[in-house]
Amino acid sequence: MGYTEFAEFITNPGTLFALIAAVLVFATILTLTKPLMGGDSLDKRIKAVHVRREELRRKSREAIDNAHKPQNQRLRGDQGKGLYRNVVEKLNLQKLLEDPDLKDKLVQAGLRGQGPIFTFYFFRLASPFILWIGSGLYLSFINDFGLPGITRWSLIVGIGICGYYAPNIYLSNAAQKRRDSIMRAFPDALDLLLICVEAGMSIEAAFQKVSGEIGSNSIELAEELSQTTAELSYLQDRRQAYDNLARRTNHPGVKSVATALIQAERYGTPMGQALRVMAKENRDMRMAQAEKKAAALPAQLTVPMILFFLPVIFVVILGPAILTFPGL
């Protein structure tokens, strides 16, 4: 098969339709079988939280050791080396492409540590060139769609610019998906937390117990509660642990719960009463969100009904009349 025949085969609408159909079938199969193949996801995330707990413990010990050492002998953390880190450091991308909210965005998407930071800056640099070169090769040698030269180059430049924002879009989508998963199970977690606290458990033990029970509904929420338990155990300021939980989720419901827990510990008010009020508010918030989505369904179904339902109805109603019309 020559180059021309291969290009015609790739750009053939039938081939493109077959490829799109194959991708959709594969995605459907993957979505249906993912729950069966991902049974140990909770164990892996809880293991990552244990690693975070050991890191907090190590930092606490290092802080104690460093307090008794001279300045030039204090311990220094080893961030590790890698391709992304080397490229980012040599090109000084952290200053050239500085994003002050990057750490918060990564944490909200479930990405922790220094590795994701270097990966983000690397792909923010590389993705515009990758999309620019890929779109340029496709529009120049495979299929130009009959576009004039200036239009093709404008489209190529536009795709390259979109590549600069692609990592941020990915982070925003990942954070939103994670936040939705957390908030679907958060009211139930508050009910369990209330039961544990009223049964006489400490707030740390209650968080740990609820994280193990809620994992079947939301792995992300179980991970956050486990990390909060670790931070409550090893951080000097307990308020910082609650603030970190609110910052990682970035949701008003979690922020209000964190504020209520901080005030309960500061002023000595009953923890169970604060959790009961917050649980009711979050259940009402979840119900309001469900009602909002239900109210938006009629408007969203208008276009699918026009495109898919009405033509079938017209065929069913008018088909027999057309077939019996004289002269047909």
Secondary structure, 3 states (H helix, E strand, C coil): CCHHHHHHHHHCHHHHHHHHHHHHHHHHHHHHHHHHHCCCHHHHHHHHHHHHHHHHHHHHHHHHHHCCCCHHHCCCCCCCCCHHHHHHHHHCHHHHCCCCCHHHHHHHCCCCCCHHHHHHHHHHHHHHHHHHHHHHHHHHHHCCCCCCHHHHHHHHHHHHHHHHHHHHHHHHHHHHHHHHHHHHHHHHHHHHHHHHHHCCCCHHHHHHHHHHHHHHCCHHHHHHHHHHHHHHHHCCCHHHHHHHHHHHHCCHHHHHHHHHHHHHHHHCCCHHHHHHHHHHHHHHHHHHHHHHHHHHHHHHHHHHHHHHHHHHHHHHHHHHHHHCCCCC
